[in-house]
Amino acid sequence: MSAEQASAAVQAFIDAFNAQDHVALASSLNYPHVRLARGRFVTIESAGEFAERSRSIEPRLAEEGWHHTVVRALKVLHAGADKVHIALGIDRCREDGEVYNQFDTLWIATLMDGHWGIQFRSSYL
C-alpha cells in the first residue's frame, strides 16, 4: 500500500506543479524538505518557505518555454511502511507537447503524521 500512496504523492506534486498552484505544491511535500541539485543540498523547513521559493521559479520556466511536466517513468525501488524510494524520468514540455528537457531524479516519499509527501529530491537538473 505504501508504494501506491507514495506514487500518489508524486502525482500530487506534478499536478500542482503543472497548475503552478504553489500552496498545493507545498502541501505535496513533507518537511524539512531536502533537495540535492547542482552539487548542493538545500533544506526547506516549512510549506510557507517552499511556496515562496516555488513562486520564484515561474519567470525561469516562462523563459525556457515550459508549459507542463510529464512523468515519463516511475519505478518504486524500495518500499517500507513509512518510506518509499522512487526513481523518476521527468520530461519538461512546451505547449505543443514537444519535450525540450529530460532528466532523471530520485525522490523519497515519507509518511509523517498521517500524510504521505515527498521529503527528498535528488536531480541532475
Sequence and secondary structure as in RCSB ss.txt:
>XXXX:A:sequence
MSAEQASAAVQAFIDAFNAQDHVALASSLNYPHVRLARGRFVTIESAGEFAERSRSIEPRLAEEGWHHTVVRALK
VLHAGADKVHIALGIDRCREDGEVYNQFDTLWIATLMDGHWGIQFRSSYL
>XXXX:A:secstr
 HHHHHHHHHHHHHHHHHHT HHHHHHTEEEEEEEEETTEEEEE  HHHHHHHHHTTHHHHHHHT  EEEEEEEE
EEEE SSEEEEEEEEEEE TT  EEEEEEEEEEEEEETTEEEEEEEEE  
